Amino acid sequence: MKTKMRIKLLDSDLKILEDRLIDQDGEFLIGPKEKHQGPLSLEIVLRDKDDIDKFKNYIGKLLENLPIPIRKSYGKPKVSIALMDEEPLKILLSEIEEKCKTQDDVIKYLRERNFKFVTTQFLQDRQMPIEIQKKHIDYQYLIRLIKESKDPKNDKYDPQLLLGMKIMGKKVEMIKVYLYNKFLKTIKLPWAVKSDINFKKIRHIRFPHFMIQIERDKYSLEKRKMALNPELKPSKFFTRWEPAVIEANK
């Protein structure tokens, strides 16, 4: 059974303007759908630490005043609020197909919603419950980062929706969509003729097959520590493994 949350929009006298009971996971994922300047009341259920992390992220969206843009019609039937509450990920996909004209647009759209690129190796190392098909292994995947920790192995991701692109090597006009842990479909979109995406923000680390998980985690942790503190000197462990680890911006 899906967990519900209640949102009450109030006026300055705390009178109820709107009272909605909606899917909590969907609201936490997508964020507030419309802007409300006045006070509001939230009734939520926090089942575990993941729910708390998702709620913190949701509160951040409220504080930053970053509601999801209102969906435009473009001649298609409007989606009811009820459907948006029940299937938020499918609505997000329809938004992408409706608004994004290039793969560059998709990247920008999802970056605004805290999606990050990861490799198939990363998904396997983190034991994500996703059945990536063999023919899609060389794609790089956009996945939503829920919480970033000081130690990369404690980062929290939402594996329900992944979009695979080829941003390393030869680019293709195909996006592989995985929904609820399984392959859903392929979206055909071109790349922009002239990209203005900062690919330096998209870093990929490929570990050698003979590097065990404990060593990969230790290397990633030190890598993040040095990123947070540029004055930190690499350890002998890091220096020994660095030549074998492949890093790229694209």
HELIX and SHEET records of a PDB file:
HELIX    1   1 GLN A   24  ILE A   30  1                                   7    
HELIX    2   2 LYS A   49  LEU A   63  1                                  15    
HELIX    3   3 ILE A   81  GLU A   86  1                                   6    
HELIX    4   4 PRO A   88  LYS A   99  1                                  12    
HELIX    5   5 GLN A  103  ARG A  111  1                                   9    
HELIX    6   6 THR A  120  ASP A  125  1                                   6    
HELIX    7   7 LYS A  134  HIS A  136  5                                   3    
HELIX    8   8 PRO A  152  ASN A  154  5                                   3    
HELIX    9   9 PHE A  199  LYS A  201  5                                   3    
HELIX   10  10 GLN A  213  LEU A  228  1                                  16    
HELIX   11  11 LYS A  236  TRP A  241  1                                   6    
HELIX   12  12 GLU A  242  ALA A  244  5                                   3    
SHEET    1   A 3 ILE A  16  ASP A  23  0                                        
SHEET    2   A 3 LYS A   4  LEU A  10 -1                                        
SHEET    3   A 3 LEU A  40  GLU A  43 -1                                        
SHEET    1   B 5 PHE A 115  THR A 119  0                                        
SHEET    2   B 5 GLN A 140  LYS A 147 -1                                        
SHEET    3   B 5 LYS A 156  MET A 165 -1                                        
SHEET    4   B 5 MET A 174  LEU A 179 -1                                        
SHEET    5   B 5 LYS A 182  LYS A 188 -1                                        
SHEET    1   C 2 HIS A 204  ARG A 206  0                                        
SHEET    2   C 2 ILE A 246  ALA A 248 -1                                        
END                                                                             
